[in-house]
Amino acid sequence: MATANHSEKIEICDVEGCNSDAERSFNYKQVSETSLVLKPGEYRQVHLCKEHYRDFKKQTKKTRGLDRIY
């Protein structure tokens, strides 16, 4: 029986100057509201490494809390 390996493709972090492996991906609109500077190009999904994911969480903590309430 064949198995699907969806995680074979390793993505690279889309933040300018970062070449680490991506841990998570988010909608472009969510990431564009933070101070993270992305590499040039068009994105639907933005891939973030562990370090930049931590920065993203810190910067969006308040809005994520408000989203949970409503």
Secondary structure, 3 states (H helix, E strand, C coil): CCCCCCCCCCCECCECCCCCECCEEEEHHHHHCCCCCECCCCCCEEEECHHHHHHHHHHCHHHHHHHHHC
